[in-house]
């Protein structure tokens, strides 16, 4: 199987569960607390590895306990972390996550070492970029590094995927070097500046990005499923109904599964169904990497 490479963040998730989300100024008692490996980039790497992908990660941690735990966790799942550097003087990234009884979450991220990288990390990682077929990234590392990664990957004729989270305005040079963009509705609105209140608005915003150079777009719509849009195709896909426990990492696992589907040579219909199963399984468990399914679990999934 061809290889994947991911540029992205590594965070230690500090997770607290509550009955309801706190209101401004309100103090609540949480039910439990846990430390779970996370970070959008690391989540996608973990998901790809568990789904059978040969994946390498580019990123950074601090020289601390959290950094060691995060690297060891990815290695345990079979990922290559040789290009995850350790930076002196900064802490490993952390995410403070509150999850309520409905499974919805609220997240505050402190980037730490994730924002300590620059374009040099791409230059020093060209060997694994060149040997990979699909290059994936998100927006929890500096935008200039994301841009350099996408530019260099396209120079090497790699298939590029950007999961634009957390939402941010993108440069033209980023946009024109994206083969597949996987935003949710909020992220699509931020990127394009087009208010998203309906599926017609989704289509309008997607067409705007296609005109700017993006080749394909999959907009995730939560419990409503997703829509695939390219220059000559638009198709809606339903979500699978499951009992939601925690939505953390659902988007990460979906994008990761699409990338693995690409490596496996799946059609877009097959890749979306595969990714929808992965996303559905992810929300039935707590945490980020702790919720990501294996290939065996996906194969055993029933509607």
C-alpha positions as CSV (number, residue, x, y, z in Angstrom):
1,X,0.0,0.0,0.0
2,X,1.1,3.6,-0.7
3,X,2.2,5.8,2.2
4,X,0.6,8.8,3.9
5,X,2.2,11.8,5.5
6,X,0.5,14.2,7.9
7,X,1.7,17.6,9.1
8,X,-0.1,18.7,12.2
9,X,-0.5,19.2,15.9
10,X,0.1,16.9,18.9
11,X,-1.8,17.8,22.1
12,X,-2.5,16.2,25.4
13,X,-6.3,16.4,25.9
14,X,-7.4,17.3,29.4
15,X,-11.0,16.1,29.4
16,X,-13.7,16.9,31.9
17,X,-17.3,15.6,31.7
18,X,-20.3,17.6,32.9
19,X,-24.1,17.3,32.8
20,X,-24.5,20.7,30.9
21,X,-22.0,23.2,29.4
22,X,-21.3,26.0,31.9
23,X,-22.7,29.4,31.3
24,X,-20.5,32.5,31.4
25,X,-19.5,33.1,35.1
26,X,-20.9,29.7,36.2
27,X,-19.0,27.1,38.2
28,X,-20.0,23.5,37.8
29,X,-18.8,20.2,39.3
30,X,-17.4,17.8,36.8
31,X,-18.0,14.1,37.0
32,X,-14.6,12.9,36.0
33,X,-11.2,13.9,34.5
34,X,-8.8,12.2,32.1
35,X,-5.7,12.8,30.1
36,X,-6.0,11.5,26.5
37,X,-3.6,11.8,23.6
38,X,-5.0,14.2,21.0
39,X,-4.3,17.1,18.6
40,X,-5.9,17.2,15.2
41,X,-2.8,16.0,13.4
42,X,-2.0,13.2,15.8
43,X,-5.6,12.1,15.8
44,X,-5.6,11.7,12.0
45,X,-2.2,9.9,12.1
46,X,-3.6,7.5,14.8
47,X,-6.8,6.9,12.8
48,X,-4.9,6.2,9.6
49,X,-2.6,3.8,11.4
50,X,-5.5,1.9,13.0
51,X,-7.2,1.7,9.6
52,X,-4.1,0.0,8.1
53,X,-2.4,3.1,6.6
54,X,1.4,3.4,6.5
55,X,1.7,6.9,7.9
56,X,4.4,9.3,9.0
57,X,3.9,12.5,11.1
58,X,5.5,15.9,10.9
59,X,5.1,18.0,14.0
60,X,6.5,19.1,17.4
61,X,6.3,18.5,21.1
62,X,8.1,20.0,24.1
63,X,10.8,18.2,26.0
64,X,8.3,17.1,28.7
65,X,6.3,14.2,29.9
66,X,3.3,14.9,27.7
67,X,5.5,15.0,24.6
68,X,7.0,11.6,25.4
69,X,3.5,10.1,26.0
70,X,2.1,11.5,22.7
71,X,5.0,10.2,20.6
72,X,4.9,6.8,22.3
73,X,1.2,6.5,21.8
74,X,1.5,7.0,18.0
75,X,4.4,4.6,17.8
76,X,2.3,2.0,19.6
77,X,-0.3,2.3,16.8
78,X,2.4,1.8,14.2
79,X,3.0,5.4,13.0
80,X,6.4,6.8,12.1
81,X,7.2,9.8,14.4
82,X,10.9,10.3,13.3
83,X,9.9,13.8,12.0
84,X,8.2,14.8,15.3
85,X,10.8,17.1,16.8
86,X,11.3,18.1,20.4
87,X,11.6,21.9,21.1
88,X,13.4,23.3,24.1
89,X,11.7,26.0,26.2
90,X,8.1,25.4,25.3
91,X,5.5,23.0,26.6
92,X,3.8,20.3,24.6
93,X,0.4,21.5,23.3
94,X,-2.6,20.9,25.5
95,X,-6.4,21.0,24.8
96,X,-8.9,21.6,27.6
97,X,-12.1,19.8,26.7
98,X,-15.5,19.9,28.3
99,X,-18.0,17.2,27.3
100,X,-21.7,17.3,28.2
101,X,-24.3,14.6,28.5
102,X,-25.4,15.1,24.9
103,X,-21.9,14.3,23.6
104,X,-21.2,17.9,22.5
105,X,-17.9,19.4,23.5
106,X,-16.2,22.8,24.1
107,X,-12.5,23.0,23.5
108,X,-9.7,25.5,24.3
109,X,-6.3,24.7,22.8
110,X,-3.0,26.1,24.0
111,X,-0.7,25.3,21.0
112,X,2.7,25.3,22.8
113,X,5.3,23.5,20.7
114,X,2.9,23.2,17.8
115,X,3.5,26.9,17.1
116,X,7.2,26.5,17.6
117,X,7.8,25.1,14.1
118,X,8.7,27.0,10.9
119,X,9.3,26.1,7.2
120,X,12.5,24.4,8.1
121,X,10.6,21.4,9.4
122,X,9.2,20.9,5.8
123,X,12.6,21.1,4.2
124,X,13.9,18.5,6.8
125,X,11.0,16.2,6.1
126,X,11.1,16.1,2.3
127,X,12.3,12.5,2.3
128,X,9.0,11.2,3.8
129,X,6.9,13.7,1.7
130,X,8.5,12.3,-1.5
131,X,7.9,8.7,-0.6
132,X,4.2,9.3,0.3
133,X,1.3,9.4,-2.1
134,X,-1.2,11.4,0.0
135,X,-0.3,14.5,2.1
136,X,-2.7,15.7,4.8
137,X,-2.7,18.7,7.1
138,X,-5.0,20.9,9.3
139,X,-4.7,24.4,10.9
140,X,-3.3,23.8,14.4
141,X,0.2,24.7,13.2
142,X,1.3,28.0,11.7
143,X,-0.3,28.9,8.4
144,X,3.0,29.6,6.7
145,X,4.1,26.0,7.5
146,X,0.8,24.6,6.2
147,X,1.3,26.6,3.0
148,X,4.9,25.4,2.6
149,X,3.8,21.8,3.1
150,X,1.1,22.0,0.5
151,X,3.3,23.8,-2.0
152,X,6.1,21.2,-1.7
153,X,3.7,18.3,-1.7
154,X,2.2,19.5,-5.0
155,X,5.6,20.0,-6.5
156,X,6.2,16.3,-5.8
157,X,2.8,15.5,-7.4
158,X,1.2,14.3,-4.2
159,X,-2.6,14.3,-3.5
160,X,-3.1,17.0,-0.9
161,X,-5.9,17.1,1.7
162,X,-6.6,20.0,4.0
163,X,-9.0,19.7,6.9
164,X,-9.4,23.5,7.7
165,X,-9.8,23.3,11.4
166,X,-9.8,25.3,13.5
167,X,-11.4,27.7,11.0
168,X,-9.2,30.4,9.5
169,X,-9.0,32.6,6.4
170,X,-6.7,30.9,3.8
171,X,-4.3,32.5,1.4
172,X,-4.7,32.0,-2.3
173,X,-1.5,30.0,-2.4
174,X,-2.9,27.5,0.2
175,X,-6.2,27.2,-1.7
176,X,-4.8,26.6,-5.1
177,X,-2.6,23.7,-3.8
178,X,-5.5,21.8,-2.2
179,X,-6.8,18.7,-4.0
180,X,-9.4,17.9,-1.4
181,X,-10.9,20.3,1.2
182,X,-12.9,18.8,4.1
183,X,-14.6,21.6,6.1
184,X,-17.7,21.6,8.2
185,X,-20.3,24.3,7.6
186,X,-18.7,26.8,10.1
187,X,-15.3,26.4,8.6
188,X,-16.6,26.8,5.0
189,X,-18.3,30.0,6.1
190,X,-15.0,31.4,7.6
191,X,-12.9,30.4,4.6
192,X,-15.2,32.0,2.0
193,X,-17.0,34.7,3.9
194,X,-20.3,33.4,2.6
195,X,-23.0,33.0,5.2
196,X,-24.1,29.4,5.4
197,X,-27.8,29.0,6.3
198,X,-28.8,26.3,3.8
199,X,-27.5,23.6,1.5
200,X,-27.8,26.2,-1.4
201,X,-25.3,28.3,0.6
202,X,-23.0,25.3,1.0
203,X,-23.1,24.8,-2.8
204,X,-22.4,28.5,-3.5
205,X,-19.4,28.6,-1.1
206,X,-18.0,25.4,-2.5
207,X,-18.3,26.6,-6.1
208,X,-16.4,29.8,-5.0
209,X,-13.5,27.6,-3.7
210,X,-13.6,25.4,-6.8
211,X,-13.2,28.5,-8.9
212,X,-10.2,29.5,-6.8
213,X,-8.4,26.2,-7.5
214,X,-9.6,23.6,-5.0
215,X,-10.2,20.3,-6.9
216,X,-12.7,18.6,-4.6
217,X,-14.7,19.4,-1.5
218,X,-16.4,17.3,1.1
219,X,-18.5,19.4,3.5
220,X,-19.4,17.6,6.7
221,X,-22.9,18.3,8.0
222,X,-22.9,16.6,11.4
223,X,-25.9,14.4,11.9
224,X,-27.1,15.3,8.4
225,X,-24.2,13.6,6.7
226,X,-22.0,15.2,4.1
227,X,-21.9,16.5,0.6
228,X,-19.3,15.9,-2.1
229,X,-18.8,18.7,-4.7
230,X,-16.4,18.9,-7.6
231,X,-16.5,20.7,-10.9
232,X,-18.9,18.2,-12.5
233,X,-20.4,16.3,-9.5
234,X,-22.5,17.0,-6.4
235,X,-23.8,14.3,-4.2
236,X,-25.3,14.1,-0.7
237,X,-24.6,11.2,1.7
238,X,-26.6,10.4,4.8
239,X,-25.0,9.9,8.2
240,X,-25.3,6.6,10.1
241,X,-27.5,6.9,13.2
242,X,-25.7,6.0,16.4
243,X,-25.9,6.8,20.1
244,X,-23.6,9.8,20.5
245,X,-21.3,9.8,23.5
246,X,-18.6,12.3,22.5
247,X,-18.0,14.1,19.2
248,X,-14.3,14.8,19.8
249,X,-12.2,13.7,16.9
250,X,-15.1,12.8,14.6
251,X,-14.0,15.2,11.9
252,X,-10.4,14.1,12.3
253,X,-11.3,10.4,11.9
254,X,-13.5,11.2,8.8
255,X,-10.7,13.0,7.0
256,X,-8.2,10.3,8.0
257,X,-10.5,7.6,6.6
258,X,-11.0,9.5,3.3
259,X,-7.2,9.6,3.0
260,X,-6.9,5.9,3.6
261,X,-9.7,5.3,1.1
262,X,-7.7,7.3,-1.5
263,X,-4.6,5.1,-0.8
264,X,-6.8,2.0,-1.2
265,X,-8.1,3.1,-4.5
266,X,-11.7,3.4,-3.4
267,X,-14.3,5.3,-5.5
268,X,-15.6,8.5,-3.9
269,X,-18.9,6.7,-3.0
270,X,-16.9,3.9,-1.3
271,X,-14.5,6.3,0.4
272,X,-17.4,8.4,1.9
273,X,-19.2,5.4,3.1
274,X,-16.0,4.1,4.7
275,X,-15.3,7.5,6.3
276,X,-18.9,7.8,7.5
277,X,-18.7,4.5,9.3
278,X,-15.4,5.6,10.9
279,X,-16.9,8.9,12.0
280,X,-20.0,7.1,13.4
281,X,-17.9,4.7,15.4
282,X,-15.7,7.5,16.8
283,X,-18.6,9.4,18.4
284,X,-19.8,6.3,20.3
285,X,-16.7,6.5,22.6
286,X,-15.1,9.1,24.8
287,X,-12.0,11.0,24.0
288,X,-9.9,11.7,21.0
289,X,-7.4,8.9,20.1
290,X,-9.2,6.6,22.7
291,X,-12.3,6.7,20.5
292,X,-10.7,6.0,17.1
293,X,-11.8,2.6,15.6
294,X,-9.7,-0.2,14.2
295,X,-10.2,-1.7,10.8
296,X,-11.8,-4.7,12.4
297,X,-14.4,-2.5,14.2
298,X,-15.2,-0.8,10.9
299,X,-15.6,-4.1,9.1
300,X,-18.0,-5.3,11.8
301,X,-20.0,-2.0,11.8
302,X,-23.8,-2.4,11.2
303,X,-26.1,0.3,10.2
